């Protein structure tokens, strides 16, 4: 699946073209230095999470529908979490990890890997989802990719786009 995120003034534009040729588009309000769904790309691909946000989109879900799946399962946020349906556990794990990597990026991305792993574990536990296997090497790789992407994204003029290949690399 080819993912394209176009930088815009109020909301960034996302388009995903799946392997079968179908496509979806949506808007993503600004939140932080980089698009939230781009962080999903780096975290999910870096941790091998195939059932997270981008895996669900690749499987036919509309990006806006993914949040509704979480809400329907009582998991729109970690604080409202009950015991999750097993089918949404990877999505919850991905969201908790993304939240932690976003906070890490906003704070400079240089903290102790064990502390970041502890935050991810706590988020998963709060969502009543099993912990993720997150190695120091995975943390270093995701941090590096996010830092490089942040630098590129912040210098990108409005109206320009970046593309990613799911699963895979930024193009």
Backbone torsions as a table, in degrees:
resi	resn	phi	psi	omega
1	UNK	NA	134.0	177.2
2	UNK	-97.9	125.1	-179.3
3	UNK	-110.2	129.4	177.1
4	UNK	-125.9	127.9	176.9
5	UNK	-117.3	120.9	-179.2
6	UNK	-104.8	127.9	-179.2
7	UNK	-74.8	131.5	179.3
8	UNK	-139.3	179.7	-173.4
9	UNK	-68.8	-59.0	-174.8
10	UNK	-98.8	-40.2	-179.5
11	UNK	-136.6	140.4	174.9
12	UNK	-83.4	154.8	-177.9
13	UNK	-103.9	134.5	178.4
14	UNK	-118.5	135.2	170.9
15	UNK	-132.3	135.0	176.0
16	UNK	-125.3	125.5	176.7
17	UNK	-110.7	113.6	-175.4
18	UNK	-77.3	166.7	-179.8
19	UNK	-58.6	-29.9	-179.8
20	UNK	-83.3	1.9	179.1
21	UNK	93.1	-14.2	177.7
22	UNK	-70.1	154.4	-178.9
23	UNK	-139.7	158.2	176.0
24	UNK	-136.0	150.7	177.4
25	UNK	-134.3	148.8	174.8
26	UNK	-159.3	171.4	175.1
27	UNK	-107.8	148.6	-179.9
28	UNK	-127.7	107.8	178.5
29	UNK	-58.9	147.7	179.8
30	UNK	-64.6	136.7	177.5
31	UNK	-151.3	100.4	179.7
32	UNK	84.6	-170.7	-173.5
33	UNK	-73.8	-24.6	-178.8
34	UNK	-134.9	158.5	178.8
35	UNK	-62.1	133.8	-179.7
36	UNK	-54.4	-41.9	-177.3
37	UNK	-71.6	-21.7	171.7
38	UNK	-70.3	-39.2	176.4
39	UNK	-60.9	-40.6	175.4
40	UNK	-55.5	-43.5	-179.4
41	UNK	-57.8	-51.1	-176.0
42	UNK	-67.9	-40.1	-179.1
43	UNK	-70.7	-48.8	-177.9
44	UNK	-64.8	-42.4	178.7
45	UNK	-71.0	-37.5	-179.6
46	UNK	-68.1	-28.4	179.7
47	UNK	-103.1	-0.8	179.2
48	UNK	70.2	32.4	179.5
49	UNK	-87.7	106.5	-176.9
50	UNK	-92.2	-13.0	-178.9
51	UNK	-107.2	19.8	177.2
52	UNK	-86.6	-159.5	-175.8
53	UNK	-52.0	-56.8	-175.6
54	UNK	-69.6	-31.4	174.8
55	UNK	-64.8	-39.4	177.4
56	UNK	-66.8	-40.4	177.6
57	UNK	-64.6	-44.4	178.0
58	UNK	-60.6	-31.4	-179.8
59	UNK	-81.2	0.8	175.3
60	UNK	118.1	-6.9	179.4
61	UNK	-78.9	147.4	172.7
62	UNK	-80.1	143.1	179.7
63	UNK	-53.1	-38.6	179.9
64	UNK	-67.0	-25.9	-178.7
65	UNK	-73.0	-27.2	-176.7
66	UNK	-61.6	-42.4	177.7
67	UNK	-64.1	-36.5	178.7
68	UNK	-65.6	-34.2	176.3
69	UNK	-61.8	-44.3	178.6
70	UNK	-63.6	-44.2	179.2
71	UNK	-61.4	-44.5	-179.3
72	UNK	-61.4	-31.1	178.2
73	UNK	-87.7	5.3	-179.7
74	UNK	78.6	20.3	-173.3
75	UNK	-125.9	37.6	176.9
76	UNK	-64.8	-25.5	173.5
77	UNK	-147.9	159.4	-178.5
78	UNK	-60.6	-32.5	-175.6
79	UNK	-72.0	-16.5	178.1
80	UNK	-102.4	12.9	-171.5
81	UNK	-73.5	136.5	167.4
82	UNK	-114.4	-169.5	177.8
83	UNK	-66.9	120.1	-174.3
84	UNK	-78.2	150.7	168.8
85	UNK	-63.2	134.8	-178.2
86	UNK	-53.9	-27.1	-177.4
87	UNK	-68.6	-20.3	-179.5
88	UNK	-105.6	2.0	-178.6
89	UNK	-57.7	-47.7	179.4
90	UNK	-60.9	-35.7	178.3
91	UNK	-64.0	-42.4	179.3
92	UNK	-66.4	-43.9	178.6
93	UNK	-60.3	-42.9	179.4
94	UNK	-62.1	-46.1	-177.9
95	UNK	-62.7	-43.4	179.1
96	UNK	-63.4	-41.8	179.2
97	UNK	-66.3	-41.1	179.1
98	UNK	-61.3	-44.7	178.2
99	UNK	-56.3	-42.8	-178.5
100	UNK	-69.5	-41.5	178.4
101	UNK	-68.8	-32.8	174.5
102	UNK	-63.0	-48.7	179.3
103	UNK	-60.6	-40.1	178.0
104	UNK	-61.8	-44.4	179.6
105	UNK	-63.7	-44.2	-179.1
106	UNK	-63.0	-28.6	-177.9
107	UNK	-94.9	6.8	176.6
108	UNK	110.8	-15.3	175.1
109	UNK	62.5	33.4	-177.9
110	UNK	-124.5	10.8	-178.1
111	UNK	-71.9	174.7	179.3
112	UNK	-64.4	127.8	178.9
113	UNK	-56.5	-34.3	180.0
114	UNK	-64.4	-37.2	178.6
115	UNK	-66.9	-41.1	177.8
116	UNK	-64.3	-43.4	177.9
117	UNK	-61.1	-40.5	177.7
118	UNK	-62.5	-39.9	178.0
119	UNK	-64.3	-42.1	179.0
120	UNK	-63.9	-44.6	178.5
121	UNK	-60.8	-41.5	179.6
122	UNK	-65.3	-41.0	177.4
123	UNK	-62.9	-44.7	177.7
124	UNK	-62.5	-43.8	179.5
125	UNK	-61.6	-41.2	179.6
126	UNK	-64.0	-30.8	176.5
127	UNK	-88.2	4.1	-178.9
128	UNK	57.4	38.7	176.4
129	UNK	-113.9	147.3	178.7
130	UNK	-62.1	153.1	178.5
131	UNK	-66.5	155.9	176.3
132	UNK	-90.8	152.7	170.5
133	UNK	-82.4	109.2	-177.6
134	UNK	-127.5	105.2	-178.6
135	UNK	-85.4	161.9	174.9
136	UNK	-59.1	-38.7	179.8
137	UNK	-64.2	-40.4	177.9
138	UNK	-64.8	-43.1	178.5
139	UNK	-60.1	-47.2	-179.3
140	UNK	-61.5	-41.8	-179.7
141	UNK	-66.1	-43.8	179.3
142	UNK	-66.4	-43.5	178.2
143	UNK	-59.0	-45.0	-179.8
144	UNK	-62.3	-46.3	179.6
145	UNK	-62.8	-43.5	-179.8
146	UNK	-65.4	-40.6	179.6
147	UNK	-64.4	-45.9	177.9
148	UNK	-61.9	-44.2	179.5
149	UNK	-64.0	-44.5	179.2
150	UNK	-56.0	-45.1	-179.7
151	UNK	-62.8	-42.2	178.4
152	UNK	-66.8	-47.0	-175.9
153	UNK	-62.5	-44.2	-176.9
154	UNK	-66.9	-26.3	178.6
155	UNK	-89.7	-7.6	-177.3
156	UNK	-74.3	128.8	177.5
157	UNK	-69.1	153.4	174.6
158	UNK	-55.7	141.2	-179.8
159	UNK	91.8	-13.5	177.3
160	UNK	-89.2	160.4	-174.2
161	UNK	-132.2	158.9	169.3
162	UNK	-120.7	152.1	179.1
163	UNK	-128.4	150.1	178.1
164	UNK	-132.2	155.3	174.0
165	UNK	-114.0	120.9	-179.8
166	UNK	-102.8	133.7	-18.3
167	UNK	-73.7	147.9	179.6
168	UNK	152.5	-136.8	-168.2
169	UNK	-117.5	164.0	172.1
170	UNK	-73.3	142.5	178.7
171	UNK	-118.8	NA	NA
